[in-house]
Amino acid sequence: MEANQDYWKDSPKGMPKIKTIVFRTIPETTTQIAELLSGGVDIIRNGSADQIEVVKSSSNAGISATKILRVNSLVLDSAGVPARHP
């Protein structure tokens, strides 16, 4: 995905700091973990439970868990301003 520079031109927050987002499908769990630990990817879903301690001990990655992992939206705000939801 590419940022639409014209859309953000008059935004009070200014132009987006993130220009491109790439979604990659990596079916193999061990490859997902290796990519996460090496910095090749920023987010993985449904990681292997036996790799939790490896990820936790890494300086490049962390663990976030939820009962249901349903991604409804991905909100990126590089200015650090919390999004407002009705």
N, C-alpha and C positions, 0 to 999 in steps of 0.2 A: 504494500500500500504506500502511496506517495501523498505527502501533505499537499493540499490545494492552496498554494500561496495566495491566490486571489481571494479565496474565502476568508482568510484570516487577516487580510491587509488592513482593515479598519477595526480590528478587534481591540478592546481596551487592554487585553493582556499581551498584545503584540503578536508577532509572528511565532509559529511553533518552533520549539527548539529541536524537536524530533522530526526529521524529514522523511524517513522511510521506516516501515515496519515490515518484516518478512516473517511469514508463517511457514514453518517447515514441518512436515510429517516425518517422524522418526519412529518406526514401529518397534524396534528392538529396545527394550528397557535398559540394557547395559550401555547401549550407545547413547541413549538419552542422558543417563547419569554422567557418562564420560564427557559429553558435550557441555552439560551444566557445569561440571567441575573445572573444565578447561576455559570456560567463558565463551564457548561457541554458540550457546543459546542462553537466554535470560530467564525463561520460564519453561518448566515441563509439567505435565499433568500425569497423575496416576503413576508416580514413581514406585519402585519396588520397596516394600516394607523392610526387607533385609539390608537395604542401602541407606536407611535413615541416619544411622550413626556416622557413616562415611560422609554424607552431605552435611550433617551438623558440624563435623569437625573441620570442614573445609573453610578457608577464608574467603572463598568466592561465592558461596551459596548458603542458603538457609532453607528451613522447612516451614511451610504454612499448611495447616490442615483444616478441613471442614467436614461436616457430616455428609453434605451433598455438594459435589463439585459441579455446579451448573454455572457456566459462564454466560451471563445475559448481556453483558457489555464490558468493554475495556475502555476505561476512562484514563486518558493521559493528560496530565497537566504539569508540565515541566516547571511551572512557576511555584508549585507547591501549595496552591490554593485549594482547599477542600471543595469537592463537588457538592452541589446542593441538590437533593432529591426531594420531590414532593412527598 
